[in-house]
Amino acid sequence: MAPMFATSTVLASGTAALPALLPALVLVPLLTAVIVMLLPSKDESTPRQVALMGAMVTAALSIYLLTQFQRGEAGYQFEVQATWVADWGMSWHLGVDGISLFMVVLTAVLYPMSILGARAGHAPKAYYAWMSLLMAASIGAFVSLDLLLFFLCFEMVLVPMYFLIGRWGHGNATYSANKFFLYTMFGSAFMLVGLLSLVFLNSQATGRMTFDLVELTASQAISTDAARWIFASFAIAFAVKVPMFPVHTWLPDAHTDAPVAGSVILAGVLLKLGAYGLIRFGLELFPEAAHWATPVIMTLAVIGIIYGAIVAAMQTDLKRLVAYSSVAHMGFIVLGVFSLTVIGVNGGVLQMLNHGISTPALFLLVGYIYERRHTRDMNELGGLQVKAPVLAGFFMIVMLSSVGLPGLNGFVGEYLSMLGAWQTHRWWAVVAVFGVILAALYLLWGYQRVFHGEPVGDNDTMTDLKLGERGLMAAFVAVIVFLGVYPQPVLDRISPSVERVVVQVERHADYRAPKPPEAPQVADAPQHSGQAGEGEG
């Protein structure tokens, strides 16, 4: 019998000098959480400084990961594998490719920015410990190449976010935290059943039990019908996390009542886990089933785009408006991914990154307004650009990036997603265009109500951003402009991995994107006379 616990290390080519980089990205924030809880100090300063230091070290490691990533490689890099329970095929298998690379960097960079952008207020040790644990679990999910390890990290994310919303939120925070937890647990229950079914059926077919994503992807040993039902169980879990219509209703409540940092991480990181899961586990593990389910999923994505935009336009709470805009924007991501074209999936992955930059920036700006005015009701706001022109300027730029203005980051991802959808499902692409128009209407309308006009009442006491807040927002805007003007470095790293996934779908589903119609050809003239002559000769 093989030993129950064993260890081994497998390194991707070209990264042999960096075997500990991915484990460090998970362990540094995990150790930071432990250190914060063990601190004797009860004031906010020390726990915040320790948490910020751990987050910045993790962010620096992620930037180093980005610089060392080999552009043009489609497979996993920095791969590390240590057997956990050999008899059950469980291992600590970590790796990144172009799809997960920018999700890791986004996660690692957003955490220190969220700590800098908002304070705990009360119970700082627990607050910063939960934030650090959330960071470790989020990165762990993005780098996991073992299904059970991914599931554990995917579920671990729920607990810190539940407490961040419930304990440090405001308004109806307890209700929103419970709703968030129950919705996501409901979806995760489906995924657990599907995960165990996949492993069991694969072991019956191959004679070997494994949770390894690479092995299961290569195996494709289960029947088509079984794959479709298991895909559905995974898709439900990820649809809740995205969230997609009609399982989206937890998101506006969670965003509205969460603390500012909670909304930043929820929008920037947690929603991406759902979209990432659809690509990594939906398309790769179940290529035929993904193609089979595409009409339903794209229909729900387009409904989410239009529904999210219409409901956003009906809001009076500025934060709730941004929350519903996330429902619409995530619909564009799913639309691109399930176009099952290279250009569409590229657009979906790029838009995951773009949404993870622009929407957290919007939530930070809404938080700055609430901190000064103690209200988010747009009926009570107005004329803020007179008293806070810098805040108004930053809000305008970030808002236009969410609209998809050319030259800013939101344009390229949305354009590629819709172009991919146009190649395979043209009517859905046409309908999605109306979502872009509606986004411009409700965001510009919201901006006008909050910032235009003359300040009256308490709005006359509004103050502008402080120096540190300006520096933080300037960093967001710099990335927004850079990705809008020059997205090619990101696409160069994403595209090879996306092509690998799309080829996997095409090979197993016998699916090809429709070709453009060819020009009609003129029929050749009949050759009867020639043939007759030949016969006579």
Beta strands, then each sheet from edge to edge (+ up, - down):
strand 1: 77-85
strand 2: 90-96
sheet 1: 1+ 2-
end
